[in-house]
Amino acid sequence: MDEKLKRKRRSIIIALVLYAVVLIIEHSGILPDSIAENHWIMMVFYLAPYLTAGWQVIRKAGLGIVHGQMFDESFLMTLATFGAFVTGENAEACAVMLFYQIGELFQDYAVGKSRNSIAELMEIEPEYANVEREGGIVEVIDPDDVEIGDILVIKPGEKIPVDGTVVSGSSMVNTTALTGEPVPRSVREGDEIISGCVNGEGLLRIRAEKCYEDSTVMKILEMVEEASSRKSRTEQFITRFARYYTPVVVLGALILAIVPSLITGHPATWLYRACTFLVISCPCALVISVPLAFFGGIGAASRAGVLVKGSNYLELMARLDTVVSDKTGTLTKGEFRTNRIECAESVSGTEVLETAALAESMSTHPIALSVREAFEREITGERRENQDESRKTSGEIGENNGENREIHSERIEDFENVTGQGIIAMTSDRHRILAGSALLMKDHGIDFSPVDDPVSTIIYVARDGQYLGAILISDTIRPEAADAIYRMRHAGVRRFIMLTGDRKEAGEEIGRQLAADEVHSELLPGDKVSLVEGFLAELAEPETKRRRFSRRVDRGKLAFIGDGINDAPVLTRADLGIAMGSMGSDAAIEAADIVIMDDDLRKIPEVIGTARKTIRIAKQNIVFALSVKILILIFGALGIAGMWAAVFADVGVAVICILNSMRMLRGISSTGRAGTADTDKVRRSADSLCCLNHR
């Protein structure tokens, strides 16, 4: 609870104590009857707790009148309580204001808790920046004051304040807060680095390439802050409803106070009923609880690592029918795994792997990592097979028993990364290794045998001018991809479509393994947009067969999942754009409506469940609040319900609706979860799906 809420709580507690004291004084017989029965004198006593609790409400109502915006809940409560004082209902007038402020306190706490649930996820904003000035002096300044070209000193454990380029030093940086990746990334001189990351153990000097307001961390924070400005259709309805509802209620109260008084001749009675009418009709239960439900849904998604840029997108998520997805980096890892080795004559696969792994030992590229991992698996297997033999010949440990064949970067004396071609490395024992593309082999005059495999990435390996072989590497499917698609279908997604610019053979194989309904391959960015527009047109077609007299029935919404710059046009065109949280594609993240920060596709069905729960809670609040208010409004106009019933219809209903909305703050809904799917079973069933339509 922040300081503002604490002050409000203190004033309410003081007002409650004063109210209790005045009640005791009025009804205990301490005061003479002439004073206790004079409601004008007693009104002076009750003004103490009334003003203590409600002076901010009165001030807000006065400012609204001055600025021509008088029809809000503050005006209604002020007018109603003033009327109650005039009619002599001092205790009830004070109680109405007290309970109204208690409801407001509860509401502010709920909203603050919901905001904090988002803020906790986004604890990535740097507090300061260390700028290196002339003479090596380091000045600590605000990140807003960093200018492009400034040299920043990043100490171990500090956050990167702005996007930049490393000019000296090397370290491992933690990107978990941004991408959800648990493994730190290695950075060295010349590498780009983004704001919000946390530096590891090394000291880095970076050159600022962007101002703080244009940096990655600010873009993400702006996404969260702007989310509240994009309202759902339900919230827009409530806003429009309140705009017309309040003036109508005030007019109705005036009619109730004046017309029956002229007929019956009891103005005080009808003025009291009019004040009761005003208290009952206060729309705060709807105006607060419905947006709070949506804000709670956004907060629940945020805690799960999903940024929803507005409640309107959460509402669209609840109506999701078709999901279209890019392949590389979305359904596949964008990582590579060795699947085959082609060897030259008299060369073993282990020797090809070892030579390539040695050359790649200085590289952080995903392909290099996959080669090293493949070699580690290879020598581990050899050690197990030769364990007994190694023990017998323990005095003759050599190169072939696997014990001294581990890859260490210290064995590399010289290293050159040829952009777009591969690596040239010189080992400590003076061997020159080439590992890369066919172009690298041709440029260095290596006689090699080209390998034809349209699905795989091929690394050709040569040592001292002699061709050793080729390593075939292919991208791997995300382990959660098949499970995520299974859960999406369980959550109500009718159709899953994969789009890729990859070759047809590669695309169809991935689609078969994931049980996609359709696969479209060899696409350019413009082709993807055209296809998505076609899918959107299909969704908007009237269901003439099902509904004979239907004009246009919207059967659901379409979402596109992507991660690359080339996906930005499609993300914008779809009803819902969902971007993977890789910070390498700012364009995709900016174009998307929903961002999965940890790249886990299983979050999509979870957010679908959260969205549907949010809509359900918002509708419950609307129906409950309107039903109770209409009922007690009728009773109040007839004189059956008094001011205490009005307090329940206002504060009580508001508190109940807010409590209902706060259910969204407990965490992401499990509605969209289908349990752990048997991924192998899903893949095995792919071939038998009659709806699979590769194109």
Secondary structure, DSSP 4 states (H G I P E B T S, - for coil): --HHHHHHHHHHHHHHHHHHHHHHHHHTT-S-HHHHT-HHHHHHHHHHHHHHHHHHHHHHHHHHHHTT---SHHHHHHHHHHHHHHTT-HHHHHHHHHHHHHHHHHHHHHHHHHHHHHHHHTTT--S-EEEE-GGG-EEEE-GGG--TT-EEEE-TTPBP-S-EEEEE--EEEE-HHHH---SPEEE-TT-EE-TT-EE-SS-EEEEE-S-GGGSHHHHHHHHHHHGGGS--HHHHHHHHHHHHHHHHHHHHHHHHHHHHHHHHS-HHHHHHHHHHHHHHH-THHHHHHHHHHHHHHHHHHHHTTEEE--HHHHHHHTTEEEEEEESTTTTEEEEEEEEEEEE-TT--HHHHHHHHHHHGGG--SHHHHHHHHHHHHHHHHHHHHTHHHHHHTGGG--TTSSTT----GGGEEEEEEETTTEEEEEETTS-EEEEE-HHHHHHTT--------TTSEEEEEEETTEEEEEEEEEEEE-TTHHHHHHHHHHTT--EEEEE-SS-HHHHHHHHHHHT-SEEE-S--HHHHHHHHHHHHHHHHS--TTT-TT-S-----EEEEEE-SGGGHHHHHHSSEEEEE--TT-HHHHHH-SEEETT--TTHHHHHHHHHHHHHHHHHHHHHHHHHHHHHHHHHHHTTSS-HHHHHIIIIIHHHHHHHHHGGGGG---STT------HHHHHHTGGG-TT-EE-
